[in-house]
Amino acid sequence: MPMFNLGRKGYTSEWWSKKLRKRFLMWASYFIVGMYLLLLAVFIILSLSFPGASDPMHISFLKDFIFYFSSPVILFAILLVLWSREI
């Protein structure tokens, strides 16, 4: 039976402990970075495998994706890692 402590600011329970929160945040950051790298690999493979994908429009889209989408994703993953170390 989960143990609740309602006398403090918030409640504490054994199913959402500090260790579990830390593990969840670490795996969430790994998942975000992994999905980003997978999506980037798919874009690169598709752009190299199709001969019509080497036009300037597709190359510009890939460059914009790398530069404008990677920064927030990587920063959010770093934030999750730092937040998990703080707990």
C-alpha positions in Angstrom: 0.0 0.0 0.0 1.5 3.4 -0.9 2.4 5.6 2.0 1.2 9.2 1.9 2.4 12.0 4.1 0.0 14.9 3.9 1.6 16.9 6.8 4.3 18.6 4.6 3.9 21.1 1.8 3.1 18.4 -0.7 2.5 14.7 -0.4 5.1 12.1 -0.7 4.5 8.7 -1.9 6.8 5.7 -2.6 5.7 5.4 -6.3 7.0 8.9 -7.2 10.2 9.0 -5.2 13.3 11.1 -5.9 15.0 8.1 -7.5 12.1 7.4 -9.8 11.8 11.1 -10.8 15.6 11.3 -11.5 15.4 8.1 -13.6 12.3 9.4 -15.5 14.0 12.7 -16.4 17.2 11.0 -17.5 15.2 8.6 -19.8 13.1 11.5 -21.1 16.2 13.4 -22.1 17.6 10.3 -23.8 14.3 9.8 -25.6 14.2 13.4 -26.8 17.7 13.3 -28.1 17.2 9.8 -29.6 14.1 10.8 -31.5 15.8 14.0 -32.8 18.8 12.0 -34.1 16.5 9.4 -35.6 14.5 12.1 -37.4 17.6 13.8 -38.6 19.0 10.5 -39.9 15.7 9.9 -41.8 15.9 13.3 -43.4 19.5 12.8 -44.4 19.0 9.3 -45.8 15.9 10.4 -47.7 17.7 13.4 -49.1 20.7 11.3 -50.2 18.6 8.4 -51.6 16.3 10.4 -53.9 18.0 12.1 -56.8 15.4 14.9 -56.9 16.1 15.7 -53.3 19.4 17.4 -54.0 17.8 20.6 -55.3 18.4 23.8 -53.3 14.9 23.9 -51.7 15.4 20.5 -50.0 19.0 21.4 -48.9 17.7 24.7 -47.5 15.0 22.8 -45.6 17.5 20.3 -44.2 19.8 23.2 -43.1 16.9 25.1 -41.5 15.8 21.9 -39.7 19.3 21.3 -38.3 20.0 24.9 -37.3 16.6 26.0 -36.0 15.1 22.8 -34.6 18.2 21.3 -33.0 18.9 24.1 -30.6 15.7 24.0 -28.6 15.6 20.2 -28.6 19.2 19.8 -27.3 18.7 22.6 -24.8 15.5 21.0 -23.4 17.3 17.7 -23.1 20.2 19.4 -21.2 17.7 21.1 -19.0 16.1 17.8 -18.1 19.5 16.3 -17.3 20.4 19.3 -15.1 17.0 19.2 -13.4 17.4 15.4 -12.7 20.8 16.1 -11.0 19.2 18.8 -8.8 16.6 16.4 -7.4 
